[in-house]
Amino acid sequence: MFEEKKMSSDDLIELYEKCVRKIDTMKSEREIIHVYQSLAGKSYQSEYLKIDDLGDRFIREFLERNHGKNKPYNYTKGGERFLQSKYLSEYFKSKINRLLMDNIILLLAKSKSSVDVFSLVKSNKMFNQMTEAEILAIVEAVEIVEKYSKNSKNNYNSNLLFSYLYHLNGEGAISYIKNHVSAVEFANQILATSGVHPVASYYSGRGVNLGDLSDSHLVSIFKKLLKYDVTYAYNFVELIQKMNILDATQFITCFKNFAQDGFCVKSNHISADSYSFEGIDPNYCYPYTYLMVECSSFTQNLKLQKEKSKLIKQAFLFEINPILQKVYSNYELVQGESYGQTYFRKISKK
């Protein structure tokens, strides 16, 4: 695909940028592997930037391709297959094996896990085939190295590993994310990979804006929650239905509270209707602001926000309705031990 010759720094960075742009169009797993291999082992250094391995940087770019977008990002079918592939699993196992072997004395002294991570990363088992306990042991080993090793890169390896595990469909990886990743980190990842900036203040003062938060963003979040737990997704629908105003700032705050409460809807998640179309909050305004609002503009703007939010909710519910119908045919809603708590249980097929 590319000529094997001594390349200048400008040629290398041009090659890398060309490969990154191809992520959005590559249709097969083999094509992605070929592009990675064309970059692997090549380093780049300028006055302002140093990249030890362009192949590693490409993998990171690939895993985080759905970050920092203003709308949901969808990988190609080839991209989806590559994320679940044995090739990418072996890539991570190889990197982790090297990291652990370089710090074997440290790990033997600090690790308390009963899982033999050294044998695990050398085995033929893919990450998608590993149990929750096995993945937890690998993550903890990487974190020990980063915490105590003088040569660690400030959580670079654990952050990259988290990005990888988040994409996986294996039961062990899904259980690990559900049970061992903090609610805030989990919520931030879901938002960031659905085209929503995870920092609420990023959207301050913009009111209900389809460019910030639309039905497509909500559908993307719903599908990601559905992957982890049907009840999470069901409760998310309830959360959206109860929100009168769907401006991005208010939504992000509510969503994070929702995540921290175990993805259960509680009354404190729903904010009061206090934001105008310009983002004015009458509870925290200087006196002169009320002069701007006196001519019923606040009331009109609040009404407009509610109407726009209603349209977003209707579009969202319309889009997910076919998915909900499938859920209802395969799961039953069960009353939990706590009052008012319900969850979905898969219907056993006889």
Secondary structure, DSSP 8 states (H G I E B T S, - for coil): ----S---HHHHHHHHHHHHHGGGT--SHHHHHHHHHHHTT--EE-SS-EES-HHHHHHHHHHTTTSS-SS-----HHHHHHHT-HHHHHHHHHHHHHHHHHTHHHHHHH---SS-HHHHHHSS--GGG--HHHHHHHHHHHHHHHHH-TT--TTHHHHHHHHHHHH--SHHHHHHHHHHS-HHHHHHHHHHTTT--S-GGGGTT--S-TTTS-HHHHHHHHHHHHHH-HHHHHHHHHHHHH-S---HHHHHHHHHHHHHTTS---GGGS--S---TT---GGG--HHHHHHHTTTHHHHHHHHHHHHHHHHHHHHHHHHHHHHHHHHHHEEEEE-SSTT-EEEEE----
